[in-house]
Amino acid sequence: MSENEKPNEVLSEQECWERLKTQAVGRLVTRVGEVIDIVPINYVVDGRSIVFRTAAGSKLVELTINSSVLFEVDEIGEDAAWSVVVRGNARALEHSDEVLAASQLPLRPYLPTYKPTFVRIDVDEVTGRDYRYGEEAPLEDHQEG
């Protein structure tokens, strides 16, 4: 890595959305009381929101109790990586027009299971970083002063 090349860069909001659109699986983080869960989900970007499908179960119950979620997506390559984190509120789509619109999105369950509930993450904040791999910096570059 050259002296002018930084090992990580903050992504703009637009760059974050562009990266989110390139992937199909991310990790949803929920919290109910002291219990924090993280689960992989397949998703699509719809405008400035994230949509996924789920079935009745703990994930849907947790979202009902506390709609605040984190959603994380990344790509890890041989020379570089990036990571995007979304903060927002998740809500099950209940109105027929919302469900109909969501059903038209290119979103199908990966597993052969029935997942009738569409969930939308209304995004409050999206942040990301781009990382370039390289050699570890010498210890003398990190002396505390």
Backbone as a printed PyTorch tensor [residue, N CA C, xyz], in Angstrom:
tensor([[[  0.8540,  -1.1730,   0.0000],
         [  0.0000,   0.0000,   0.0000],
         [  0.8960,   1.2310,   0.0000]],

        [[  0.6290,   2.1900,  -0.8540],
         [  1.4460,   3.3900,  -0.9360],
         [  1.1460,   4.3230,   0.2240]],

        [[  2.0480,   5.2760,   0.4610],
         [  1.8640,   6.2340,   1.5520],
         [  0.6210,   7.0930,   1.3510]],

        [[  0.2300,   7.3290,   0.1000],
         [ -0.9210,   8.1790,  -0.1950],
         [ -2.2500,   7.4290,  -0.1060]],

        [[ -2.1800,   6.1080,  -0.0510],
         [ -3.4000,   5.3030,  -0.0380],
         [ -3.8010,   5.0010,   1.4010]],

        [[ -5.0090,   5.3650,   1.7650],
         [ -5.4940,   5.1210,   3.1160],
         [ -6.0340,   3.6960,   3.2050]],

        [[ -5.8550,   3.0400,   4.3600],
         [ -6.3400,   1.6660,   4.4880],
         [ -7.8660,   1.5740,   4.5570]],

        [[ -8.5370,   2.6760,   4.9050],
         [ -9.9960,   2.6540,   4.8670],
         [-10.5200,   4.0440,   4.5870]],

        [[-11.6580,   4.0610,   3.9060],
         [-12.3010,   5.3140,   3.5090],
         [-13.7670,   5.2570,   3.8960]],

        [[-14.3030,   6.3770,   4.3290],
         [-15.7260,   6.4660,   4.6220],
         [-16.4740,   6.5810,   3.2970]],

        [[-17.5170,   5.7760,   3.1520],
         [-18.3460,   5.8230,   1.9480],
         [-19.4120,   6.9050,   2.0900]],

        [[-19.7340,   7.5530,   1.0020],
         [-20.8400,   8.5150,   1.0100],
         [-22.1510,   7.7380,   1.1270]],

        [[-23.2340,   8.4230,   1.4390],
         [-24.5340,   7.7680,   1.5290],
         [-24.8930,   7.1140,   0.1870]],

        [[-24.6550,   7.8230,  -0.9110],
         [-24.9500,   7.2660,  -2.2330],
         [-24.1150,   6.0200,  -2.5070]],

        [[-22.8330,   6.0540,  -2.1530],
         [-21.9840,   4.8820,  -2.3450],
         [-22.4830,   3.7040,  -1.5120]],

        [[-22.9730,   3.9870,  -0.3060],
         [-23.5280,   2.9210,   0.5380],
         [-24.7130,   2.2550,  -0.1500]],

        [[-25.6380,   3.0660,  -0.6720],
         [-26.8110,   2.5040,  -1.3530],
         [-26.4040,   1.7090,  -2.5810]],

        [[-25.4260,   2.2050,  -3.3180],
         [-24.9590,   1.4810,  -4.5030],
         [-24.3950,   0.1200,  -4.1110]],

        [[-23.6480,   0.0620,  -3.0180],
         [-23.0830,  -1.2120,  -2.5590],
         [-24.1860,  -2.1520,  -2.0710]],

        [[-25.1530,  -1.6150,  -1.3360],
         [-26.2580,  -2.4470,  -0.8520],
         [-26.9800,  -3.1350,  -2.0050]],

        [[-27.1080,  -2.4430,  -3.1270],
         [-27.8200,  -2.9950,  -4.2850],
         [-27.0640,  -4.1390,  -4.9540]],

        [[-25.7700,  -4.2780,  -4.6710],
         [-24.9820,  -5.3270,  -5.3250],
         [-25.0690,  -6.6670,  -4.6090]],

        [[-25.6460,  -6.6980,  -3.4340],
         [-25.6950,  -7.9330,  -2.6490],
         [-27.1300,  -8.4040,  -2.4730]],

        [[-27.2830,  -9.6270,  -1.9840],
         [-28.6190, -10.1790,  -1.7730],
         [-28.8240, -10.7020,  -0.3590]],

        [[-27.7420, -10.8090,   0.4150],
         [-27.8380, -11.3280,   1.7820],
         [-27.1360, -10.3680,   2.7330]],

        [[-27.7900, -10.1040,   3.8530],
         [-27.2130,  -9.2750,   4.9000],
         [-27.5730,  -9.8630,   6.2530]],

        [[-27.1900,  -9.1670,   7.3170],
         [-27.4660,  -9.6200,   8.6720],
         [-28.3470,  -8.6120,   9.3890]],

        [[-29.4500,  -9.1010,   9.8990],
         [-30.4010,  -8.2860,  10.6390],
         [-30.1110,  -8.4340,  12.1250]],

        [[-29.9890,  -7.2990,  12.8120],
         [-29.7340,  -7.3020,  14.2530],
         [-30.9520,  -6.7270,  14.9570]],

        [[-31.5050,  -7.5060,  15.8940],
         [-32.6560,  -7.0710,  16.6860],
         [-32.2760,  -7.0950,  18.1520]],

        [[-33.0550,  -6.3420,  18.9460],
         [-32.8040,  -6.3310,  20.3920],
         [-34.1410,  -6.2430,  21.1210]],

        [[-34.3020,  -7.1590,  22.0580],
         [-35.4540,  -7.1430,  22.9470],
         [-34.9010,  -7.2750,  24.3560]],

        [[-35.0090,  -6.1990,  25.1220],
         [-34.4140,  -6.1990,  26.4660],
         [-32.9190,  -6.3840,  26.3630]],

        [[-32.4070,  -7.3790,  27.0570],
         [-30.9700,  -7.6620,  27.0290],
         [-30.5870,  -8.6840,  25.9640]],

        [[-31.5600,  -9.1810,  25.2280],
         [-31.2990, -10.2100,  24.2170],
         [-31.0900,  -9.5470,  22.8520]],

        [[-29.9250,  -9.7810,  22.2930],
         [-29.5900,  -9.2720,  20.9680],
         [-29.4580, -10.4780,  20.0420]],

        [[-30.1470, -10.4350,  18.9090],
         [-30.0750, -11.5130,  17.9290],
         [-29.5490, -10.9760,  16.6140]],

        [[-28.8760, -11.8400,  15.8850],
         [-28.4130, -11.5070,  14.5430],
         [-28.7200, -12.7010,  13.6390]],

        [[-29.3770, -12.4220,  12.5200],
         [-29.7560, -13.4920,  11.5950],
         [-29.4750, -13.0580,  10.1610]],

        [[-29.0300, -14.0010,   9.3380],
         [-28.8630, -13.6740,   7.9170],
         [-30.2250, -13.6610,   7.2290]],

        [[-30.4050, -12.7060,   6.3380],
         [-31.6370, -12.6410,   5.5580],
         [-31.2980, -12.2400,   4.1260]],

        [[-32.1060, -12.7150,   3.1870],
         [-31.9710, -12.1910,   1.8300],
         [-32.9240, -11.0070,   1.7090]],

        [[-32.5490, -10.0550,   0.8910],
         [-33.2520,  -8.7690,   0.8540],
         [-33.1520,  -8.1480,  -0.5220]],

        [[-33.9250,  -7.0850,  -0.7060],
         [-33.7690,  -6.2130,  -1.8630],
         [-33.8290,  -4.7670,  -1.3760]],

        [[-33.1620,  -3.9110,  -2.1130],
         [-33.2550,  -2.4750,  -1.8730],
         [-34.4580,  -1.9730,  -2.6620]],

        [[-35.3130,  -1.2180,  -1.9900],
         [-36.4860,  -0.6380,  -2.6420],
         [-36.4690,   0.8630,  -2.3340]],

        [[-35.9980,   1.6380,  -3.2950],
         [-35.8430,   3.0760,  -3.0490],
         [-34.7810,   3.2960,  -1.9870]],

        [[-35.1880,   3.9080,  -0.8830],
         [-34.2750,   4.1410,   0.2450],
         [-34.7030,   3.2970,   1.4430]],

        [[-35.1180,   2.0540,   1.1590],
         [-35.4890,   1.1280,   2.2240],
         [-35.0280,  -0.2770,   1.8490]],

        [[-35.0760,  -1.1610,   2.8240],
         [-34.7040,  -2.5600,   2.6580],
         [-35.9660,  -3.3870,   2.8620]],

        [[-36.2070,  -4.3670,   2.0020],
         [-37.3830,  -5.2290,   2.1360],
         [-36.9170,  -6.6820,   2.1990]],

        [[-37.5230,  -7.4430,   3.1200],
         [-37.2600,  -8.8740,   3.1960],
         [-38.5510,  -9.5970,   3.5510]],

        [[-38.5010, -10.9120,   3.4540],
         [-39.6680, -11.7400,   3.7690],
         [-39.3430, -12.6020,   4.9840]],

        [[-40.3890, -12.9140,   5.7550],
         [-40.2060, -13.7760,   6.9070],
         [-41.4960, -14.5240,   7.1970]],

        [[-41.3930, -15.4800,   8.0790],
         [-42.5520, -16.2420,   8.5380],
         [-42.7850, -15.9070,  10.0070]],

        [[-43.9020, -16.3680,  10.5300],
         [-44.1640, -16.1970,  11.9650],
         [-43.0300, -16.8670,  12.7410]],

        [[-42.6040, -16.2260,  13.8060],
         [-41.5200, -16.7880,  14.6060],
         [-40.8280, -15.7060,  15.3970]],

        [[-39.6740, -16.0480,  15.9510],
         [-38.9800, -15.1310,  16.8620],
         [-38.5870, -13.8220,  16.1890]],

        [[-38.1580, -13.8650,  14.9420],
         [-37.7450, -12.6360,  14.2540],
         [-38.9030, -11.6490,  14.1720]],

        [[-40.0520, -12.1270,  13.7660],
         [-41.2210, -11.2630,  13.6220],
         [-41.7050, -10.7650,  14.9820]],

        [[-41.6660, -11.6160,  15.9890],
         [-42.0480, -11.2060,  17.3460],
         [-41.1060, -10.1180,  17.8420]],

        [[-39.8160, -10.3090,  17.6560],
         [-38.8420,  -9.3150,  18.1130],
         [-39.0620,  -7.9630,  17.4310]],

        [[-39.3640,  -7.9720,  16.1530],
         [-39.6000,  -6.7180,  15.4330],
         [-40.8660,  -6.0230,  15.9130]],

        [[-41.8230,  -6.7980,  16.3790],
         [-43.0580,  -6.2330,  16.9100],
         [-42.8110,  -5.5680,  18.2600]],

        [[-41.9460,  -6.1710,  19.0730],
         [-41.6480,  -5.6340,  20.4010],
         [-40.7580,  -4.3980,  20.3020]],

        [[-39.7440,  -4.4670,  19.4540],
         [-38.8080,  -3.3480,  19.2910],
         [-38.4670,  -3.2420,  17.8060]],

        [[-38.9880,  -2.2170,  17.1590],
         [-38.7950,  -2.0900,  15.7110],
         [-37.4310,  -1.5380,  15.3210]],

        [[-36.6530,  -1.0250,  16.2760],
         [-35.3190,  -0.4950,  15.9670],
         [-34.3820,  -1.6380,  15.6090]],

        [[-33.7700,  -1.5360,  14.4380],
         [-32.8840,  -2.6010,  13.9750],
         [-31.6090,  -2.0240,  13.3850]],

        [[-30.6330,  -2.8900,  13.2780],
         [-29.4470,  -2.6490,  12.4710],
         [-29.4580,  -3.6940,  11.3750]],

        [[-28.9080,  -3.3250,  10.2480],
         [-28.7950,  -4.2610,   9.1290],
         [-27.4150,  -4.0460,   8.5450]],

        [[-26.6580,  -5.1200,   8.3770],
         [-25.2720,  -4.9950,   7.9250],
         [-25.0310,  -5.8760,   6.7170]],

        [[-24.3290,  -5.3210,   5.7370],
         [-23.9740,  -6.0370,   4.5160],
         [-22.5130,  -5.7440,   4.2250]],

        [[-21.7930,  -6.7750,   3.7650],
         [-20.4180,  -6.5110,   3.3730],
         [-20.0020,  -7.4270,   2.2420]],

        [[-18.8600,  -7.0900,   1.6940],
         [-18.2350,  -7.9210,   0.6710],
         [-16.7560,  -7.9730,   1.0040]],

        [[-16.2300,  -9.1700,   1.0230],
         [-14.8290,  -9.3570,   1.3840],
         [-14.1160, -10.0240,   0.2210]],

        [[-13.1250,  -9.3290,  -0.3150],
         [-12.3500,  -9.8510,  -1.4390],
         [-10.9270, -10.1560,  -1.0250]],

        [[-10.0880, -10.4720,  -1.9870],
         [ -8.6880, -10.7950,  -1.6950],
         [ -7.8590,  -9.5640,  -1.3570]],

        [[ -8.1690,  -8.4200,  -1.9750],
         [ -7.3730,  -7.2140,  -1.7880],
         [ -8.1040,  -6.0890,  -1.0690]],

        [[ -9.4250,  -6.2020,  -1.0020],
         [-10.2110,  -5.1150,  -0.4230],
         [-11.5350,  -5.6620,   0.1020]],

        [[-12.2010,  -4.8170,   0.8680],
         [-13.5070,  -5.1780,   1.4160],
         [-14.2960,  -3.9050,   1.6420]],

        [[-15.5890,  -4.0700,   1.8610],
         [-16.4150,  -2.9430,   2.2670],
         [-17.4910,  -3.4460,   3.1950]],

        [[-18.0200,  -2.5250,   3.9820],
         [-19.0840,  -2.8580,   4.9260],
         [-20.0310,  -1.6730,   5.0170]],

        [[-21.3390,  -1.9640,   5.0190],
         [-22.3620,  -0.9350,   5.1470],
         [-23.2910,  -1.3240,   6.2870]],

        [[-23.5990,  -0.3540,   7.1370],
         [-24.5170,  -0.5680,   8.2580],
         [-25.7010,   0.3810,   8.1060]],

        [[-26.8930,  -0.1900,   8.2200],
         [-28.1430,   0.5580,   8.1280],
         [-28.7760,   0.5900,   9.5120]],

        [[-29.2280,   1.7580,   9.9260],
         [-29.9980,   1.8970,  11.1690],
         [-31.3950,   2.3340,  10.7700]],

        [[-32.3980,   1.6850,  11.3570],
         [-33.7510,   2.0650,  11.0040],
         [-34.7830,   1.3410,  11.8320]],

        [[-35.9990,   1.3940,  11.3450],
         [-37.1240,   0.7390,  12.0140],
         [-37.7840,  -0.2130,  11.0350]],

        [[-38.0270,  -1.4240,  11.5150],
         [-38.6390,  -2.4580,  10.6820],
         [-40.1190,  -2.5600,  11.0100]],

        [[-40.9040,  -2.7580,   9.9560],
         [-42.3420,  -2.9260,  10.1560],
         [-42.8770,  -3.9130,   9.1460]],

        [[-43.7420,  -4.7900,   9.6380],
         [-44.4060,  -5.7340,   8.7440],
         [-45.3880,  -4.9640,   7.8770]],

        [[-45.4130,  -5.2680,   6.6020],
         [-46.3390,  -4.6010,   5.6930],
         [-47.7110,  -5.2470,   5.8380]],

        [[-48.7130,  -4.4170,   6.1050],
         [-50.0520,  -4.9360,   6.3630],
         [-51.0910,  -4.4490,   5.3690]],

        [[-50.9130,  -3.2540,   4.8190],
         [-51.8870,  -2.7120,   3.8670],
         [-51.7440,  -3.4340,   2.5310]],

        [[-52.8640,  -3.7500,   1.9260],
         [-52.8520,  -4.5590,   0.7020],
         [-52.0330,  -3.9210,  -0.4170]],

        [[-52.0510,  -2.5860,  -0.5280],
         [-51.2750,  -1.9490,  -1.5910],
         [-49.7730,  -2.0900,  -1.3450]],

        [[-49.3480,  -2.0230,  -0.0640],
         [-47.9300,  -2.2100,   0.2640],
         [-47.4970,  -3.6510,   0.0020]],

        [[-48.3300,  -4.5900,   0.3900],
         [-48.0140,  -6.0040,   0.1920],
         [-47.9480,  -6.3260,  -1.2960]],

        [[-48.8890,  -5.8010,  -2.0630],
         [-48.8980,  -6.0290,  -3.5050],
         [-47.6340,  -5.4640,  -4.1480]],

        [[-47.2630,  -4.2450,  -3.7680],
         [-46.0410,  -3.6360,  -4.3140],
         [-44.8070,  -4.4570,  -3.9350]],

        [[-44.7400,  -4.9070,  -2.6910],
         [-43.5960,  -5.7060,  -2.2440],
         [-43.5420,  -7.0530,  -2.9630]],

        [[-44.6960,  -7.6250,  -3.2460],
         [-44.7250,  -8.9270,  -3.9280],
         [-44.2050,  -8.8310,  -5.3560]],

        [[-44.1420,  -7.6360,  -5.9120],
         [-43.6240,  -7.4320,  -7.2700],
         [-42.1040,  -7.2790,  -7.2880]],

        [[-41.4930,  -7.1250,  -6.1070],
         [-40.0350,  -6.9770,  -6.0280],
         [-39.3680,  -8.3250,  -6.3180]],

        [[-38.1350,  -8.3060,  -6.8140],
         [-37.4240,  -9.5620,  -7.1010],
         [-36.8910, -10.1950,  -5.8070]],

        [[-37.7980, -10.6550,  -4.9720],
         [-37.4390, -11.1720,  -3.6480],
         [-38.1340, -12.5070,  -3.4340]],

        [[-37.3600, -13.5670,  -3.4130],
         [-37.8910, -14.9000,  -3.1830],
         [-37.1000, -15.5580,  -2.0590]],

        [[-37.7800, -16.3560,  -1.2320],
         [-37.0450, -17.0510,  -0.1630],
         [-35.9760, -17.9700,  -0.7510]],

        [[-34.8210, -18.0320,  -0.1090],
         [-33.7680, -18.9450,  -0.5400],
         [-34.0960, -20.3730,  -0.1290]],

        [[-34.7040, -20.5040,   1.0440],
         [-35.0680, -21.8240,   1.5360],
         [-36.4890, -22.1540,   1.1080]],

        [[-36.7830, -23.4260,   0.8930],
         [-38.1360, -23.7950,   0.4540],
         [-39.1250, -23.7540,   1.6210]],

        [[-39.3280, -22.5670,   2.1550],
         [-40.2490, -22.3790,   3.2720],
         [-41.2480, -21.2850,   2.9210]],

        [[-42.3520, -21.3170,   3.6070],
         [-43.4060, -20.3350,   3.3900],
         [-43.0920, -19.0860,   4.2070]],

        [[-42.8950, -17.9750,   3.5480],
         [-42.5740, -16.7010,   4.2080],
         [-43.5250, -15.6410,   3.6850]],

        [[-44.7210, -15.5880,   4.2530],
         [-45.7560, -14.7140,   3.6980],
         [-45.6650, -13.2470,   4.1050]],

        [[-44.8520, -12.9400,   5.1030],
         [-44.8150, -11.5770,   5.6340],
         [-43.6640, -10.7830,   5.0300]],

        [[-44.0060,  -9.6580,   4.4120],
         [-42.9920,  -8.7310,   3.9160],
         [-42.6970,  -7.7250,   5.0170]],

        [[-41.4220,  -7.4410,   5.2100],
         [-40.9870,  -6.4680,   6.2190],
         [-40.1620,  -5.4080,   5.5190]],

        [[-40.4270,  -4.1590,   5.8560],
         [-39.6610,  -3.0380,   5.3070],
         [-38.8730,  -2.3780,   6.4320]],

        [[-37.5960,  -2.1580,   6.1770],
         [-36.7770,  -1.3620,   7.0940],
         [-36.7800,   0.0580,   6.5470]],

        [[-37.4370,   0.9520,   7.2820],
         [-37.4130,   2.3760,   6.9540],
         [-36.1100,   2.9210,   7.5240]],

        [[-35.2320,   3.3850,   6.6560],
         [-33.8590,   3.7150,   7.0210],
         [-33.7570,   5.1270,   7.5880]],

        [[-33.1130,   5.2180,   8.7510],
         [-32.8040,   6.5060,   9.3710],
         [-31.3870,   6.9560,   9.0230]],

        [[-30.4770,   5.9880,   8.9360],
         [-29.0680,   6.3150,   8.6890],
         [-28.3960,   5.1430,   7.9900]],

        [[-27.5130,   5.4580,   7.0590],
         [-26.7120,   4.4320,   6.3940],
         [-25.2660,   4.9260,   6.3730]],

        [[-24.3610,   4.0690,   6.8370],
         [-22.9460,   4.4220,   6.8730],
         [-22.1330,   3.2500,   6.3320]],

        [[-20.9510,   3.5480,   5.8430],
         [-20.1290,   2.4640,   5.3250],
         [-18.6700,   2.8380,   5.2150]],

        [[-17.8800,   1.8040,   5.0450],
         [-16.4320,   1.9760,   4.8780],
         [-15.9360,   1.0370,   3.7990]],

        [[-14.9020,   1.5010,   3.1330],
         [-14.2020,   0.7280,   2.1170],
         [-12.8190,   0.4420,   2.6870]],

        [[-12.3680,  -0.8030,   2.6240],
         [-11.0800,  -1.1970,   3.2090],
         [-10.1610,  -1.7550,   2.1400]],

        [[ -8.9010,  -1.3440,   2.1960],
         [ -7.8760,  -1.9110,   1.3290],
         [ -6.8610,  -2.6190,   2.2010]],

        [[ -6.6040,  -3.8710,   1.8760],
         [ -5.6690,  -4.6610,   2.6670],
         [ -4.2380,  -4.2470,   2.3690]],

        [[ -3.3740,  -4.4650,   3.3170],
         [ -1.9620,  -4.1600,   3.1350],
         [ -1.1700,  -4.6720,   4.3160]],

        [[  0.0740,  -4.3450,   4.3060],
         [  0.9620,  -4.7520,   5.3900],
         [  0.6390,  -3.9580,   6.6510]],

        [[  0.8660,  -4.5760,   7.7850],
         [  0.6600,  -3.8960,   9.0610],
         [  1.6630,  -2.7450,   9.1820]],

        [[  1.2030,  -1.6250,   9.7080],
         [  2.0830,  -0.4680,   9.9020],
         [  3.1160,  -0.7940,  10.9720]],

        [[  4.3340,  -0.2630,  10.8360],
         [  5.3770,  -0.5100,  11.8360],
         [  4.9430,   0.0020,  13.2140]],

        [[  5.4000,  -0.6650,  14.2560],
         [  5.0380,  -0.3150,  15.6280],
         [  5.3950,   1.1390,  15.9420]],

        [[  6.5150,   1.6190,  15.4530],
         [  6.9150,   3.0010,  15.7550],
         [  5.9540,   4.0380,  15.2050]],

        [[  5.1360,   3.6570,  14.2310],
         [  4.1080,   4.5630,  13.6930],
         [  2.9290,   4.7150,  14.6550]],

        [[  2.8700,   3.8700,  15.6820],
         [  1.7230,   3.8690,  16.6050],
         [  2.1290,   4.1870,  18.0400]],

        [[  3.2400,   4.8590,  18.2320],
         [  3.6860,   5.2100,  19.5820],
         [  2.7380,   6.2270,  20.1940]],

        [[  2.3490,   5.9600,  21.4450],
         [  1.4860,   6.9260,  22.1430],
         [  2.3430,   8.0530,  22.6840]],

        [[  1.7980,   9.2820,  22.5710],
         [  2.5950,  10.4460,  22.9490],
         [  2.2310,  11.0860,  24.2030]]])
